[in-house]
Amino acid sequence: MTDIKDAIKKYFAGFYKKPLNNSDNLFAKSVLDSLGIVGLITYLENKLHIAIEPEDITEENFATIETIAALAQKKIQ
């Protein structure tokens, strides 16, 4: 799962120049918003070859790098 977390961090590094911890709340830090989720989902689906369903798109699943990685890991298995 470390590879997934690294891929997510790499995605955010493209536009968010401050360091992020895996447990940082991405909404509270203004790293991610509802529109940003769309771009992140597209990135994850293409990079990891997974499908994220509409019911997966919740604030809880996208709150931190850890929760995003856990969702992605579930989709891989």
PLY file of the C-alpha trace (Angstrom):
ply
format ascii 1.0
element vertex 77
property float x
property float y
property float z
element edge 76
property int vertex1
property int vertex2
end_header
0.00 0.00 0.00
3.03 2.26 0.33
3.20 2.44 -3.47
-0.40 3.65 -3.58
0.28 6.31 -0.96
3.37 7.42 -2.89
1.33 7.70 -6.10
-1.29 9.81 -4.31
1.39 12.07 -2.82
2.97 12.45 -6.27
-0.41 13.51 -7.67
-0.86 16.19 -5.00
2.76 17.36 -5.34
1.88 18.49 -8.85
-0.10 21.42 -7.47
0.26 21.49 -3.67
3.81 22.50 -2.79
3.70 21.94 0.99
4.55 18.53 2.49
1.60 16.29 3.30
1.38 13.62 5.95
-0.68 10.51 5.30
-3.14 11.50 8.03
-3.60 15.17 7.07
-7.21 16.11 6.38
-7.08 17.10 2.72
-10.31 19.10 2.86
-9.24 21.08 5.93
-5.89 21.92 4.28
-7.71 22.98 1.08
-5.79 20.40 -0.92
-8.96 18.71 -2.13
-12.47 19.89 -2.87
-15.43 18.41 -4.72
-14.04 19.32 -8.13
-10.57 18.10 -7.17
-11.99 14.69 -6.33
-12.94 14.24 -9.99
-9.35 14.78 -11.12
-8.01 12.50 -8.39
-10.47 9.73 -9.31
-9.44 9.96 -12.97
-5.78 9.77 -11.96
-6.34 6.77 -9.67
-8.45 4.88 -12.19
-5.84 5.37 -14.93
-2.76 4.83 -12.76
-4.03 1.83 -10.77
-6.46 0.38 -13.33
-9.36 0.42 -10.89
-12.95 1.62 -11.03
-14.24 3.91 -8.32
-18.00 3.73 -8.10
-20.26 6.72 -7.31
-21.14 5.22 -3.91
-17.41 5.23 -3.04
-17.23 9.01 -3.38
-17.66 10.11 0.22
-15.85 12.63 2.37
-14.70 9.78 4.61
-13.07 7.87 1.72
-11.24 10.97 0.45
-10.38 12.71 3.74
-6.73 11.65 3.97
-4.05 9.94 1.91
-4.54 6.90 4.17
-8.29 6.66 3.48
-7.81 7.16 -0.26
-5.13 4.45 -0.32
-7.38 2.08 1.65
-10.20 2.62 -0.86
-7.84 2.05 -3.78
-6.43 -1.09 -2.16
-9.96 -2.49 -1.76
-10.61 -1.85 -5.45
-7.42 -3.63 -6.47
-8.29 -6.81 -4.58
0 1
1 2
2 3
3 4
4 5
5 6
6 7
7 8
8 9
9 10
10 11
11 12
12 13
13 14
14 15
15 16
16 17
17 18
18 19
19 20
20 21
21 22
22 23
23 24
24 25
25 26
26 27
27 28
28 29
29 30
30 31
31 32
32 33
33 34
34 35
35 36
36 37
37 38
38 39
39 40
40 41
41 42
42 43
43 44
44 45
45 46
46 47
47 48
48 49
49 50
50 51
51 52
52 53
53 54
54 55
55 56
56 57
57 58
58 59
59 60
60 61
61 62
62 63
63 64
64 65
65 66
66 67
67 68
68 69
69 70
70 71
71 72
72 73
73 74
74 75
75 76
